[in-house]
Amino acid sequence: MLRKDRILEALRSMCAQRPAQSGALRRYAGFSAEDVADFAGVDRTNASRDLNMLAQEGKIERIPGRPVLFAVKLPSKEPLQEVASNGNRHTLQNGYPPGRVEYAHEVEYRQEVPLQVTQEPGKPPAVVASVHVGAVVTSFETLIGGGEGLKVAIQQAKAAMLYPPRGLPTLLCGPSGVGKTTFARLMHGFALELRALPSDAPFISFNCADYANNPQLLMAHLFGVVRGAYTGAERDREGLVEQAHRGILFLDEVHRLPPEGQEMLFYLMDRERFRRMGDVRERQSSLLLLAATTEDPNTALLPTFRRRIPMTITLPGLHERTIMERYELLRAFFTTECSSIGAHIHVAPQALRALLLYECSGNIGQLRTDVQLACAWAYLEYRTGNRSELNVHMGVLPDHVQRSLLRTAELNRALEPVLHLLESTHIFTPTGLSLDSLPESAQDLYDTISRDVGMLRRSGLEENEINRLLHLDIQNYFQRFANKVSHDRQGSSTNLVDERIGVVSRRIVQYAEERLARTFPEKLALVLAMHLTSTLEHMTHGRLIVEPVIQSVRHTYPIEYEVARMALLQFRSALGVSLPEGETDVLAVLLANADALLSS
């Protein structure tokens, strides 16, 4: 029996032992790749790969979330009947009346199946625009733009991965947000599929910017360290180069690697040998190097290092992609949000037009963030206003997106390929699509606190010690935002934040400075805005802290706590959104530790 068949049988057995669920409870009816791997007795990475392939083939259901779950498909039910406005009954296919177009599950996303505008009696024109499970981006064949803007890049990538004996070192170039990391993962997947790499070949990813201010720590992270190599090196530790043996090492922002690091890498590529920091003994590692940069490699990298990377692939920015590709990206992003929320999303024609036209300097990454933010505002309207439908209209779009409609006249020609679709509301329905086919390395603040408070209490620690550790959780969370602001250009970071949230965040910081008689670091307002944006997205998915879990904040930081409480009242007054009560604790800890976190 093939491994994939064994995985399928294991999932069927596991699902047979659990009652079938539907609707909102469907989220809890699946099993993670780790669960299935344990049950089937196979490696987790292989199980995850096989499960995603089975989902693409339509044999199982992929349930998005953290973690992604998998389940056998529910048996189809009897067709539903709907009473039309004229009193006649007709059968609903997949919950929709005849005439509306949906993609079949076996149709891959890249295949061009024309959408159709339909109109029911008494209703405005509509397009059923959802993308189905088969569209999960797990290979070059399902990558949007594979036949257009990315065609040359994909051909180069395939040639690089298939070149004997184990592929060509490759440099991916392009501005931030074009999808270099995703593209590198697809190169790894392609090599596994064509058996150009061993079936258990690892993909080790590292962002050199994370340790750019500490070259010694960066080198230790990459090449490993022996005990006593520097102050604090208390034990031998292997580096990423050793972990990537027989697989791929992907270095993002490789231009942040110091010259001595680049020299050690080209020695590794030449000889397949390296030394840990502080060690005299050479070790062996056979790997394929993939690297990415946003800079000009001719000026940002050593010539000797650059010459050892024969393949350079340039990924185009969003402004270089066709309008149809951008339209398909929007369809995928809205379907993903729709599947996460579990409700239909109606996108107004003007809102879709604005998303197609605005200047998206952060490329695909920013486009997705703006879609998420719009869905978050629409979801809040839907929940707090008891609306019958979740509507994405002009009012919920970020300000910089709304302004794009001022350019409609000059850009109308660019919209011609999709113009016939832009007069109709686009309806997105949950299909299980998730573009996050790989687990994320960091949990968000709420998940971290919820997880840690339970674990720490079960461990028997005193409550004051638990509270101290939770304070550190919050500080580490904001440190990640602070690092992002430092690494990104200021302009590109602010583009990821809705202007209304940015304005309110600046008012909150100004209010706190007046009340606390302190001057905060300049970047505090942006870090706070990024956190509040993340919180709204968290609320969209219904994962909230119902009550504050850090009871000591009010007593540890009484003045900051009161300022935080009043500041969040300002947020509610300005934007009409009530944040969880636990946000007072979070903001108080941020205000109390802002100098230490943000002054670097």
ZISUL-V902036 format. One record per backbone hydrogen bond with DSSP energy under -1.0 kcal/mol. NH is the residue of the N-H (numbers start at 1). CO is the residue of the C=O. Records with the same first field share a line. If there is no record, write none. Layout:
BEGIN
NH->CO / CO
END
This chain:
BEGIN
6->2
7->3
8->4
9->5
10->6
11->7
12->8
13->9
14->10
15->11
16->12
18->15
25->22
26->23
27->24
28->25
29->26
31->70
36->32
37->33
38->34
39->35
40->36
41->37
42->37
47->43
48->44
49->45
50->46
51->47
52->48
53->49
54->50
55->51
56->52
57->53
58->55
59->54
61->71
63->69
69->63
70->31
71->61
82->90
84->88
87->84
90->82
92->80
93->96
96->93
100->97
107->104
113->111
118->126
123->120
126->118
127->425
129->127 / 427
135->132
136->133
138->136
142->139
143->140
146->143
148->145
150->145
151->148
154->150
155->151
156->152
157->153
158->154
159->155
160->156
161->157
162->158
167->163
168->160
170->289
171->311
172->291
173->313
174->293
178->175
183->179
184->180
185->181
186->182
187->183
188->184
189->185
190->186
191->187
192->188
193->189
194->190
195->192
196->191
197->191
201->198
204->248
206->250
208->252
210->207
212->209
214->211
218->214
219->215
220->216
221->217
222->218
223->219
224->220
225->237
226->277
228->233
229->226
233->230
234->232
237->225
240->221
241->222
243->239
244->240
245->242
246->286
247->244
248->202
249->288
250->204
251->290
252->206
254->292
256->253
257->254
262->258
263->259
264->260
265->261
266->262
267->263
268->264
269->265
270->266
271->267
272->268
274->283
277->224
279->276
283->274
285->272
288->247
290->249
291->170
292->251
293->172
299->296
300->296
301->297
306->302
307->303
309->306
311->169
313->171
315->173
320->317
321->318
326->322
327->323
328->324
329->325
330->326
331->327
332->328
333->329
334->330
335->331
336->332
337->333
338->334
339->335
340->336
341->337
342->338
345->428
346->390
347->426
348->392
352->348
353->349
354->350
355->351
356->352
357->353
358->354
361->359
363->360
365->177
366->362
367->363
368->364
369->365
370->366
371->367
372->368
373->369
374->370
375->371
376->372
377->373
378->374
379->375
380->376
381->377
382->378
383->379
384->380
385->381
387->382
392->346
396->393
397->394
401->398
402->398
403->399
404->401
405->402
406->403
407->404
408->405
411->407
416->413
418->415
421->418
424->421
425->125
426->347
427->127
428->345
437->435
448->444
449->445
450->446
451->447
452->448
453->449
454->450
455->451
456->452
457->453
458->454
459->455
460->457
461->456
466->462
467->463
468->464
469->465
470->466
471->467
472->468
473->469
474->470
475->471
476->472
477->473
478->474
479->475
480->476
481->477
482->478
483->479
484->480
485->481
486->482
487->483
488->484
493->489
494->490
495->491
496->493
497->494
502->498
503->499
504->500
505->501
506->502
507->503
508->504
509->505
510->506
511->507
512->508
513->509
514->510
515->511
516->512
518->513
524->521
527->523
528->524
529->525
530->526
531->527
532->528
533->529
534->530
535->531
536->532
537->533
538->534
539->535
540->536
541->537
542->539
543->538
553->550
556->552
557->553
561->557
562->558
563->559
564->560
565->561
566->562
567->563
568->564
569->565
570->566
571->567
572->568
573->569
574->570
575->571
576->572
583->580
584->581
586->582
587->583
588->584
589->585
590->586
591->587
592->588
593->589
597->593
598->594
599->595
END
